[in-house]
Amino acid sequence: WMRLGMTVDSVGKIPVKHIVRTFASGKTEKMVFSCLEEMGLPSGKGDSIEKEAFTFEKFYKLYHTICPRTDIDELFSSITKGEHITLAQLVTFMNEKQRDPSLNEILYPLYDEKRCMEILTAHEPLKENVENKRLSKDGLLAYLMSDENAPVFLDRLDIYQDMDQPLSHYYINSSHNTYLSGRQFGGKSTAEMYRQTLLAGCRCVELDCWDGKGEDEEPIITHGKAMCTDILFKEAIIAIRDCAFVTSEYPVILSFENHCCKKQQYKLAKYCDDYFGDLLSKEPLPDSPLLPGIPLPSPNQLKRKILIKNKRLKPEVEKQELELFLKGQLDLVDDDDAKEDASQANPQPKDPKSNSCTTITTPVSQPSLEDDKPLTAEERAFLYYQYTGATTHVHPVLSSYVNYCQPVKFQGFDVAEEKNVHHNMSSFSETMGLGYLKTQAIEFVNYNKRQMSRIYPKGARVDSSNYMPQVFWNAGCQMVSLNFQTPDLPMQLNQGKFEYNGNCGYLLKPDFMRRTDKTFDPFAESPVDGVIAAQVAVSVIAGQFLSDKKVGTYVEVDMYGLPTDTIRKEFRTRMIPGNGLNPQYNEEPFLFRKVVLPDLAVLRFGVFDENGKMLGQRILPLDGLQAGYRHISLRTEGNFPMSLPMLFCNIELKIYVPDGLGDLMDALSDPRAFLSAQEKREEQMKAMGIEASDIDTKALKGAGGKPGGAKAGVPGGKPGAPGVGAGAKKEDELIEFEPINLETLRSQKNFLKATKKQQKELESMRKRHMKERLSIQKGQCSAIEKLAKGKKDVMDDPKIKALVTEQMQQWSEMMEKHRKEEWEMLKEHLKSQEDILKKLMEEEQAGQIKKMEGKHEQDMKDMKAQQAKLAMETAKDVNQDKTLKTKADRDRRLKEKNQNNTKRFIEERKISAMKQGKQKEKLKKVHEQQMTELTRDIQMAIQFYENTEAEYKMWNKMEFFC
């Protein structure tokens, strides 16, 4: 309406043809003429309407007559079946549809009647409805299109982040070769680009400084040896001064690529000092000295300050040369400080066919010298282009202006960590940066917690195209420099991201990318500690004023973030032919099932015509995205707001819940629902005549008084919930082993065989002893009989008495010897039995261990078989899931389910291994106890014989036979 009001003819009237043109992309001229006629307005093709007569109310009525919002009608009907939405229905709608359920209810309280009444009062056009606390269809539409219903929290568009952290804790909006307005080779340089980039929110601009020609020798800015035009360094400095702090007051970083001789370097320093004045940061802040281990200052501390990034001399060299310069004794010209000519192309080989071309980074596709077609001057220049590094000979004055952005040659993450110099920074080409991400991703993240890094496009991007910045943001790189002159997808992501936080050019990195006690892998596929994964569903319902031509349109919805979160070119609406005015898509939700790191993720909406031409786009970071029905105003490719084009979408935000945990999440989020299930059953039993007093739940085993009789941690007792493993059995079957004791071991064949042999040995010894006793007894009897022969008084005969005494001594010694031999043999037998019993016990125990291990191995095999079976069932379920429309979506869903299943199986195996370990340790303790008892019993038996022997020694040793 405002635009039509500004397109008046020479007499100040609005031509009807302009109104027709507004709606021409979807409706016929005849329909527009008819609607104007019905409203009592001039409707002829050549007619004009008085500006005062064409009020906003009439334009609004005309718009709704020509473009009825059937999408709003359907939404209105889903909220209420009547003609108005009551206040209670509005409260329900706002809480259930327009609010992210994961939000903290203290910081983001639920909608109540008071708050909804404020919405109703602000947007309902009829006072009668306001008085009756009801909302009409027009009032609902007014609310849905208002700033109050913006797709992002409006406070995110202001400066809302903590700006007192060190510089290295922020993403910094950065530009590459800022001076170029076009291509990298043969492009035009202009100071206006510095104004435009700074006004767009850029905080780091690049200046490629070269020696100027002519008598005045004014330093210039250009892309050296690339056939680009140049501008005076002075012009760029003036442009920077004028626009540095218009959009943002936070510090600007000038990234110098210095190719000037020392004489002209002094001019660089002098111009910076003269034109920037107090804006130039020439000395470090007292609170942030340039010492190892000292963090960088914060954006707040450096407000309205310009920092120079340039090579710096060593402190002692800088001090010495600065003193010589002030005394007029510094030689500004030497052999190593020769002037470089920015316009002079690199020398070309005489025979180009015999030389390989040199590139800046990795080999790229270049014009072939073998082709018959002659090369253009630009192609030939690029073919032999070699990057020329900045000079290492720095003027002491310029060196003294460098403080918190001191570039150093990168020597490795370990070296940087050891030095711990926070104000040192390094630059990486995109290819080198990707290499470090591939090989040392976590180290790169840790480096960026402490120091700043700058990424720049590879030299092969002759057309000034951009690389995808997201992968470097994921690693915490602060200055991801892009070609601002190219409005491609990477640049749109950059501008969309930095639109947050007041477009100040600084965005605070997530907590885990700043804290030294946290470890973050930018290629992680599982949620980060302390970060809740999200689930996002986007329904594209309709579009408004997408094109001024009658063309077919469609919408793509992509997500960019961590590699596992990035989904591109998968979700696309159907094409609506011949309607660029108000196409109705009414698509099924595009589901981003698992967003591991919402803090780094962004949604991208792209609208295209039937030929693939972009009609509009919008980047919305997930951090701050609002759920519900939202109108999303579109931007141009260059991220400039478009007045009319918009999309009407429904965005659903949820906490990601892994498979199998849905019931648990429901129980935690609404425990009353599970309690009510118990009460419902009680009511049903009451209806059957069962009194509540007859129901006893306290004495139940397993239920524990939990709602629904489910086990704790398994709401509803459903299978698949935590605690019921996919491969676990209903009950753990514990193996019960019979105790191993002496009785069971002594009954074994090997022991019986050994004891039988020992018994034979003992009996053999006893027979031998008996034989020896009989022999001695016979001999002694014969000797006495011989001596007593012929004597009458035998008992008093001294000779006989002496012989008897001698025989008793002989007999006692023999019996002692026999007893000792028998005891020794018995003890030897016991020791031998101990060895045999121990061996038998060890065999029995080893058998029990083996049996236990066999059971656990079988359990593991069962788990693996169950896992394989579940994987097949999962693949089958995913393939049969009609909600998964694309192969990529099915693959992603299958991968997610398999990851969850694998994680669960790993946990089960860990638990099983722990149980096995505990059971094994318990069994080993039992075995040790059994072995100890065996040894004790044998030792007691041996001790019995030793005690008997000791007692024998105390006896009267004199014995005789009877």
Number of C-alpha atoms within 10 A of each C-alpha: 15 7 9 17 16 12 14 17 10 7 8 14 20 23 23 21 18 15 20 20 15 19 24 20 21 24 20 14 15 11 14 24 19 15 17 21 13 12 12 9 19 17 22 14 14 9 13 21 17 16 15 10 11 16 13 12 10 15 15 12 15 17 16 12 14 19 16 13 16 12 15 19 14 10 13 19 14 10 15 14 9 9 12 19 24 19 19 13 15 24 21 18 18 16 16 15 17 21 21 19 17 12 14 10 9 7 7 12 11 17 18 15 14 11 11 19 18 11 17 25 18 13 20 22 16 14 10 10 18 19 9 10 20 22 25 20 17 15 23 23 16 17 19 19 18 13 13 12 20 19 21 21 15 15 12 17 16 14 15 12 15 12 18 13 18 20 28 28 28 26 21 28 28 30 24 23 27 28 31 28 19 19 19 23 23 19 21 18 23 20 23 16 21 29 22 17 24 27 18 21 24 28 27 27 23 20 22 22 26 29 23 22 12 7 6 7 12 16 24 24 31 27 25 22 21 24 21 20 19 25 18 18 24 19 16 21 21 18 17 26 20 15 16 28 22 13 17 22 17 22 28 29 21 19 22 16 21 22 28 29 23 24 18 22 25 20 20 23 18 14 16 22 17 11 16 18 13 12 20 20 21 21 13 14 15 7 11 15 17 19 11 13 14 15 22 26 20 20 21 16 19 18 15 19 21 26 22 25 22 24 23 24 20 10 12 9 12 19 16 12 19 20 14 14 16 10 9 9 11 15 11 15 12 10 6 10 17 14 17 17 15 25 16 11 16 16 10 14 12 8 7 13 11 9 12 11 18 15 18 14 16 11 10 13 6 13 14 14 17 9 8 7 9 10 14 10 11 13 16 16 20 26 20 19 22 19 15 13 9 17 18 14 21 24 27 26 23 25 26 18 21 21 21 27 24 20 20 14 10 13 9 12 15 11 10 17 16 9 12 18 19 27 26 23 23 16 18 18 17 23 16 16 21 16 13 17 21 11 10 13 20 18 20 22 24 23 25 22 25 27 25 28 22 22 24 24 23 21 19 19 15 18 13 24 22 23 21 18 21 22 20 21 19 23 25 27 28 27 25 29 28 25 29 30 23 19 17 17 18 19 24 22 24 21 24 21 21 23 23 25 19 19 23 24 28 29 24 21 21 15 13 17 23 23 14 12 8 12 16 19 19 23 17 14 17 15 16 16 10 8 14 17 20 20 18 21 17 22 21 26 20 21 27 20 20 28 26 17 18 19 20 22 29 24 25 19 22 20 23 21 24 25 15 17 22 16 19 14 10 16 20 18 20 15 18 18 15 17 25 27 25 25 23 19 21 15 15 13 18 23 17 22 21 24 26 24 25 22 19 20 22 23 22 20 21 20 25 20 24 14 9 11 10 16 21 25 30 26 24 22 24 21 16 17 19 22 25 24 26 22 22 22 21 24 22 16 19 17 22 13 15 14 11 11 25 23 24 23 23 20 24 21 23 17 18 18 17 16 14 17 16 15 21 18 15 14 19 13 10 11 14 13 14 19 14 13 14 16 14 12 12 16 15 12 14 12 10 9 9 13 12 11 6 7 10 9 12 9 9 10 10 11 16 14 16 18 21 17 18 16 18 16 16 21 25 19 18 13 13 15 19 19 14 17 17 18 21 18 12 8 6 8 8 9 11 8 11 7 10 17 14 16 8 10 18 16 10 12 10 14 16 14 11 14 18 12 13 19 14 11 14 17 13 12 16 16 12 13 19 13 12 14 17 13 12 16 17 11 13 19 14 12 16 17 12 10 15 16 10 9 9 9 8 15 11 9 13 10 14 17 14 11 15 17 14 13 22 18 16 16 21 18 15 17 18 17 13 19 16 14 16 18 17 16 16 18 20 14 20 18 17 15 19 17 13 18 23 19 12 18 21 14 12 15 22 14 12 20 17 12 14 20 15 12 16 16 12 12 17 18 13 15 21 15 13 16 19 12 13 16 17 12 12 18 19 12 12 19 17 11 11 10 14 17 13 12 11 14 20 19 15 19 20 19 14 18 18 17 15 16 21 14 12 17 20 13 13 20 18 12 12 17 14 12 13 16 13 12 16 16 12 12 17 16 12 15 21 13 12 19 20 12 14 19 16 12 14 18 15 12 15 20 13 13 17 15 12 12 16 11 10 13 11 8 8 8 15 14 16 15 10 4
